[in-house]
Amino acid sequence: MAELDFTALNQLAYKGFETAEEQEKKDALIEQGFTIVEDKENPFTAPQTASERRSASSASSPSRQDKRPEEPQRAPQTASGSTRYKKAFRTVYNFLEQAEATLERASADTLQLDKAWEEVAVKSADIMEQWEDAFITDMIIAVTDELYRRYYGG
């Protein structure tokens, strides 16, 4: 039986890997699951023209529908001179005082603490729903996070 000549195939497979050591390194990488990419096909090393960059970026960017809507930037909100925010601060402060008292009374018993925490969660949701204001919501969340850390050690 005639022997097959693979020299032309080897020359093609080892193009750019001249020495036996380089060829062995390539074989070892392929056995590990790596794929050898020539520089002209490698987008990280191959130079691109401006039109190629534009087409690549437009092809890789998701369509408008796939994008998550960006949260609108809201101006910082402060209480200076605003009666509405003075009332809001008073509401949050009262919530903190009531929630702290409720949790303190129940802190000796884990079951009672869980029930008290449910009451606090319902009250916080009621306040956030009543005010429908991002500033108040953020303050109530910060207060409940602090209470949780204080009473549950989280």
N, C-alpha and C positions, 0 to 999 in steps of 0.2 A: 504494500500500500504506500502511496506517495505521501510524503510529508507536506503539510500545509505551511506556506510561508506567511508569517505574521509581521514581517519587518515593516511593511508599509502601514499596517494598522498601528503598530507600536509607535512609529514615527508621528502619526497623527495624534495618538493618545498622549504621548509625552512631549508634545510640541511646547517649547518654552522651558522644558526640564531637561537640560543637556546631560548632566552628570548622573551616574548611577545612584548617588546619594540623594539627589533631588527627586529622582524617580521613585525611590523607596519612600521618601517623605510623602510624596503625592499618594502613593498606594496606601500608606498607613492612614492618611487623612480620609481617603475614600472609604476604607474599611471601618473607620469610626463614624461614618455617616455624613461627612462633609462633602460639599460639591465644589469643585474647582471652577471658578468663573474667570474667563479671560478679561483683561482690563477693558477692552472695547465694549464688553457686555456688562461690566460692573458699573452700576450707576454711582457708586461711591468713589471710584477712582477715575473713571472716564470723563474727559471734558465734555460738557454739554453746550449746545448753542442756546441762545436766549429763547428761540421758539420751542426747542425741546423741553426746556425748563417750564415754560408756560403750559405746554400741553401735558406734561407729566403732573404738574401741580393741579391742573383742572381735572385731570382724570382721577387723581388720587383723592381729591376733596369730595366729601359726600354732597349729595344734592341738597338743596335748600330745605326740603322736607325732612331729610335725615338729621339735620343739625338740631341740636337742642337749643331752644330759644334762650337767648342771653337775658340774664336778669337785668332789668333796667337799673341804671345808676340812680340812686335816690340821694337827695341832698341830706347832709347831716341834720338831724333834728335835735333841737335843744328846748329847754323849758324857759329860757329867758323871756320874761314879759308875756308869756302866753298863759292865759287862764286855763285853757284846755289842758296844757301839759302840767300845770300845777295840780289840776284835778287827777291827771293820770298818775303823777308821782304819788299823790295821796292814796290813790286806789292800789297801786303796787305796794306801797308801804303797809297799808292796812292788810292786804293779802299776806304779806310776809309775816306780820304780827300774828294774824289768825292761824296761818299754816304752822308757824313755829310753835304756837301754844298747843295746837291739836297734836302735832307730832311729839312734842315733849311729854304730854300726858300719856301718850300711847307707847313711848319708847321702851318701857320695861318689858312689854310682851310683844313678841314678834308678830303674832296673829293680829293683835290690836294695831300694831304699827302699819301692817299692810292695809288694814281697813282705813286707817287714818290717811295713809298715802293716797288711797283711792279718792277719798273726800277732797284732798288737796288737788289732785289731778282734775277732778270734775270742776272744782272752783276755778282753777287756772284756765280751763277751757272756756268756762262761762265768761270770764273777764276778757279773754282774747276775742271771743265772738261778739261780746258787747261793744268793745272798742273798735275792732277791725282796723287796727293801726299797727304798722310794722314796728314802730318804736316801742309801743306797749308790749307787743308780742315778744320782742327780743328781751325786754326787761323781765317779763314773767318767766320766760324760758331760763334766763340767767338765775333768777331767784329759785326756781324749782330745781335747777341743776345744783345749786349751792346747798339747798335743803337735802337733796338726795345724798350728796357727798357727806354732809354732816351726820345724817341719821342712818345711812346705810353703809357708810365708809367707802363709797365707790368713787 
